[in-house]
Amino acid sequence: MRRRPALLTWIRRSGSVARNAGYALLLAAALLLSPAPAAGELRVLASFLPMYLFTRNVVGDTPGVSVDLMLPASLGCPHDYALTPGDMRKIAAADLFIANGYGMEEFLGAPVRKANPRIRIVETAEGVTPIRAEEGGHGGINPHTWVSPRNAIRQVRNIEKALSAASPANAGAFRRNADAYAARLAILAGELEAASGRFRNRNIVTFHNVFDYLARDLRLSIVGEIEETPGQEPSAGEVRKLIRAIREKKAAAIFWEPQYPKRLADVIASESGVPSRALDPVSTGPVDPSTYETVMRRNLRTLVEALGTR
């Protein structure tokens, strides 16, 4: 989920002067090359896949509203993503920018405002009770709110409000679509929570802190993470410490993410004597509006299999 071209990495690390100059060039390209919107059309840009899926479900087939995805659906979480000229063109042409917030999109701020001073940025996680550093989120607030269906409902409602404010004539359609989607998400959340009441073992290990909000919903205890610093593989000493914790706390399973290689998870699982299973945070995948529900139900089956039920 942190795949970033080497050139963009170099640009980001090359200092504030070069960075500002780079953004100025990107802005110029965006203003010159961005297409003019159709008259009366509301153009909505979503930062990455889950925000796109939520927005698509709220918009539905409402005429005069277009929804575009900025990051490729195969890229994942945009923690330290660097904007490209193509991104800046999309931003320059949009009316609304749908973001997760809570620090997930670190590029929000001056670069986006320079590309499009009139754009409205919607941080959909607003109102979600945050998990902070001392509770499991690294470096402040854990931004992976959408992995909880309960949080997803709140984020969908925030999207609905923003769309309705931007296009009052379509507010009724947005509300109906949001009501229908929120009802399906509530059923999904209920299925997860009902299963969690029967889990035999609630101690788990995750790849990193992406599942903290779901664990809170399901009363699971995360007793260890493979990557305590996202994007940085653990040292040999950290691996040994994690294996000890898994054994001492009798963790049920190690959960890796399809967006990362599973090699290290399998090695730790083998050394610890526990199974490894895939849990998907829906940060990559198909752009079909049903993707979130499909993937989360697959996660439910995985949890039931790995944790057992009474």
Number of C-alpha atoms within 10 A of each C-alpha: 17 15 15 13 10 9 9 14 13 10 14 17 10 11 10 11 8 13 14 13 11 17 20 15 12 22 22 16 17 23 17 11 16 16 12 9 13 9 7 9 13 18 20 26 25 26 25 25 26 28 24 25 22 28 27 23 20 26 24 17 13 13 11 13 16 17 20 17 22 22 21 13 18 16 18 21 26 21 15 16 21 17 20 16 17 16 19 26 23 24 30 26 21 24 19 22 26 27 24 23 19 19 19 22 20 13 15 17 10 12 18 22 15 18 24 21 12 13 18 17 19 20 22 26 24 16 11 16 11 18 19 14 12 10 12 19 20 17 11 15 19 22 25 26 29 28 22 22 25 20 24 24 22 19 27 25 22 20 26 27 18 22 24 17 12 16 16 13 10 17 18 12 19 27 18 15 20 26 17 14 20 23 13 15 22 16 13 19 24 14 13 23 16 12 17 23 13 14 19 14 18 22 20 23 25 25 22 22 22 23 24 24 27 22 18 13 16 19 15 18 15 20 17 22 21 24 17 18 13 17 12 9 13 17 10 9 9 15 18 15 12 20 20 14 16 25 14 10 12 17 24 22 23 27 27 24 20 17 21 14 10 16 10 16 23 18 13 20 20 13 14 20 16 18 16 21 22 19 23 22 24 24 24 20 20 13 17 12 17 14 18 26 17 13 15 22 16 14 18 19 13 17 24 16 12 21 19 16 14 9
